[in-house]
Amino acid sequence: MKKKLSSTQTIFVKNLFLTTILGGIIGILNYLFNIFVARYTDQEIFSTFSAALGLIYLVQIPATAIQSVVTKEVARNRGRNLNHYKWYSLGIFSILGVIFSTLFFLARGSIADLANIDTEIVLYLAITLFFAFTSPIGKGFLLGKERIGTVNLILLLETILKFGMGALAINMGGSVPLLILANSVPAMLTTIFILPLIKFKKEDRFEKRDTLKINYRELILITFSFLFLNGPFMLSMPLVNPEFRAEFSAISILGKLVYFASVLTSSVLFARLTNESEERSQKKSLLISLLLSISIGSFISIIFFLFKDLIVNLTVGEQYSMITPYIGGFGLTMTAFAFVYMSANYFISREDYKYFLIPFIGTVMQIASFMFRNENLDMVMLNQTVVYGFMAITTTIYLLFKLRKIKNGEEEREKVGEY
């Protein structure tokens, strides 16, 4: 009988479940972080932090792109001496971080007006932006080498540090600057510790012309890809009507629990795809990941439907009891977005950037929805269903088309082989 999974795919499945288990613990801690902010600060502080959180997702887009670029480069050059590339990339991305964080801070007035936050808060967002350029390098190297267990332990440590900083911020009366820094400082601390420990065997012959360089074209394309992909996700918080931002934030906390639980294995998938050159194996890895992602999101959403009152009371509190009708449906919406995100990782690994016209249109739809339909919570929640539903349906069509194209190519090659 033909073996269904190769040895590398068996390891991949084990890594998926390891990430799901450890990621579940990480997700719970991240979830508790936001829950504690909601429960133990007043609505004004929670509303301000929620608006800042949308910008945190925005300024951390470079981290996702840089981690992806480094992961791909390390995977492509396994067996080579990458010690020079490690420090070279750190230097280049540090310089870029200084430039972009400075420009971000200089535009603090416009940014503060857009997000309805105090200008002083932008300084801490600028620091977060700088860390977004430097902190993902270590994990990018580890993922490129498929050190999944190590990465999970690092993420767990970062989450514990984040939780500790959040508890300190709450004890200080709800310090928004410290709450913002809690989302970036832990990753920077672990990078400072782990980067010198990542070693490669020195080669006897390592010609200067063989030294790896940053692929800026790929970096820019991936950055814009993740920017458009996360556009609907990160723009909702600063754009929602401040009159009911706290209530929408409470819904988003529960929805993001579903989303983050569903995309826990995205980095594992990306690492496997970049280390796998055979299209059939890539497709199998993608389908396994999508099945796991959708199953996790659907399961949590069903729990939301069945125990919505209990969940709201135990999490964000009775003061947000008005959100109970929305959390189950929004959980399914976030499951759909998780499917989009996991599929996008597949397209990025294949350098298929044409796909990102779909999330670009989704981002435009999100902005338009808040411009013209932002009067009450019912209206906004319907907008979210339409935007994420559009992205999920069009992504499904595009993915099926691409997988069909790959299958046809495989059949053609098999026919040629027979002759």
C-alpha positions, 0 to 999 in steps of 0.5 A, a space after each residue: 500500500 502506498 504511504 499517504 504521508 512522507 517522513 517530512 510530512 509526518 514531521 510536519 503534522 507533528 509540528 502542527 499539533 505541537 504548535 496547536 498545543 503550545 499555541 493554545 497556551 500562548 493564545 490563552 495568555 494573549 487572550 487573558 491579556 486583553 480580557 484583563 485590560 477590558 475588565 480591570 480598566 475603565 471604558 475610556 482606557 480600554 477604548 484608547 488601547 483598542 484604537 492603539 491596538 489597530 495601529 500596533 497591528 499596522 506597524 508590526 506588518 514589517 515584522 511578518 514580512 521580514 520574518 517571511 523573507 528571512 525564512 525563505 532565504 534560509 530555507 533556500 540556502 540550507 547547508 550554507 554558512 549564513 553567519 554573515 547574512 545573520 548580522 548583515 540582515 540585522 544591520 540593514 533592518 535596524 537602519 530601516 527601522 530607525 528611518 521608518 520609525 522616525 518618519 512615523 513619529 514625525 507624522 504623529 499629529 496626523 496619525 493621532 487624529 486618524 486614530 482618535 488618540 493622544 499624540 504622546 501615544 505615537 512615540 510608543 507606537 514608533 518604538 514598536 515599529 522599530 522593534 518590528 524591523 529587528 525582532 523577527 530576524 531570529 525567529 526567521 532563521 529558526 523557521 528557515 531551519 524548521 526548528 518549530 519546537 524552539 520557536 514555540 518555546 520562544 513564543 511562549 516565553 514572549 507571551 509570559 513576558 507580555 502578560 507580566 508587562 500587562 499586569 504591571 500596566 494594569 496595576 499602574 492604573 491602566 498605563 496605555 504606553 506600557 500596554 503598547 510596549 508589552 506587544 513589542 518589547 518581549 520579542 525584542 528581548 528574546 531576539 537579543 538573546 537567541 540571535 547570537 546562539 544561532 550558529 552555522 558551520 564555517 565553510 573552507 571556501 566562502 567567496 565574497 561574491 557568494 555572500 547573500 543580500 537582502 532581496 528588497 523586491 521580495 521584501 516590498 512585495 511581501 510587505 504590501 501583501 501582508 499590509 493588504 491582507 491585514 488591512 480589514 483586520 487592523 483598520 476596524 479598531 481605529 475607524 469604528 465610531 468612538 461612541 460604541 468602540 468599547 463594545 466593538 472592541 469587546 466583540 473583537 477580543 472574542 473574535 480575535 481569539 478564534 482568529 489567532 487560534 485558527 492561524 497558530 500554525 501559519 508559520 509552521 505551514 510557511 516554513 514547510 512550504 519554503 523547504 518543499 519544492 514539489 508542488 504535490 507535497 506543498 498542496 498536501 501540506 496546505 490542505 492539512 493546515 487548512 483543515 486544522 485551521 477551519 476545524 479549530 475556528 468552527 469548534 470555538 465558534 460553536 462554543 460561542 453560539 451555545 454558551 454566549 451569555 456565560 462566555 461574555 460574563 466570564 470574559 469581558 464582563 456583564 457591562 458588555 452583555 449587549 454583545 452576546 448576539 454577535 459573538 458566534 457569528 463573528 467567530 465564524 467570520 474570523 474563521 473565514 478570515 483565518 482561511 484567507 490568511 492561511 491560503 495567503 501564506 501558500 501564495 506568498 511561498 509560491 511568489 504568487 502576488 497577483 492574488 493580493 488584488 483580493 485583499 486589496 479590494 477587501 481593504 478598500 471595502 472595509 474603509 468604505 464601509 466605515 465611511 458610509 455605514 458607521 452609525 450603530 453596532 448592528 450596521 458595523 457587524 453586518 459590514 464585517 460579515 460582508 467584507 470577510 465573506 467576500 474575501 473568503 469566497 473569492 480566495 476559495 475560487 482563486 485557490 481552487 483555480 490554482 490547485 486545478 492548474 497544478 493538478 493539470 500540470 502534474 497529469 501532463 507531466 505524467 503523460 509525457 513520462 509514459 511516452 
